[in-house]
Amino acid sequence: MNNLVIVLGMLLLSFISGMLGLGVAFAAIPFLGLFFNDLVNQIQPLSLLLNGATASFSAAGFARSKLIDWPTALTLSLITTVSAPIGSYLAHFVPQFYLWAIYVGAVSFLAYRLFRPIQSNRATPNMTLAYILAVPISILSGLLGVGPGFLLMPTLILVGLDSKRAAAVNSIAVVPPSFSALVPRLSSAQWSLELAIPLLIVGALGSFLGARITSLYVPSHRLRQIFAVMIVLVTLYKVYTLLG
C-alpha cells in the first residue's frame, strides 16, 4: 500500500516539477522522508535519480514546443556541472544549519520578487548576469545536496527571461549535475527496483505532461506565481525541520 501511495504522490510531484522545468528532488526529498528514514543511502540517491530523469523528460516536453534556447541552456549546464562539485567538497567543512539559513533567506527573497510585477527595460535578458549568478547558486546547491534548478529558475526570470523559456532552459541545466552527483552515491545506495522502476516511469510521464501543459496552456505570469507558491511551501517546510 505504501508503494502505491509513493508512486501516486510522485506522479503529482513530477507533473508540478515538469511544469516548472525542475527536477523533482526539491519536493521528492521531503516526500520520501515520510516513508524512509535513511537520508543519505535511501532518500538522496533515489531523489537524484528521479531528479535527472524528470528534468530530462521535462526538457523533452519543452523541446517539442521549441521553447529551449539551446546555447543558453548548454552554457548554464556547463556552469552548473563544474560548480556544483565545489560545493560538495566544501560541505565537509561548513555547518549545515548556516547553509540552510542562507538558502531559506535566498528563496524567501526570490519568492517576494516573483510575486511582484516584473518590469524590464531591457530589450534582451541579461544572460551574462545569469551566468555569473549560476556559479554561487550551483556551489550552494552542491553544499546542500539539492539541484540548482530551484534557485536558478527564479534567477532566470528576474534577469529578464520569459517564465516559460526560463523553465525550458532550467530543465536542461539541472540534468547533468543530478547524474554527476548520483555517481559517488551509487556504491552505498539502498533502493528497491520494485519501487524505483515505477517511480521512474511515472516521473517521466508526469514531468513530460507538465512541460507540455505549461507550453500550451499556462500563461507566463501564472507560471511565475505557481513557482513562487512552491518556493514558499518548501521554504516553510525547511524552516520547520530546522527548528524542529
Helices and strands as residue ranges (DSSP letters): H 2-20, H 25-32, I 39-43, H 44-64, H 70-90, H 96-115, H 127-144, H 149-158, H 163-173, H 175-182, G 183-185, H 193-217, H 220-243
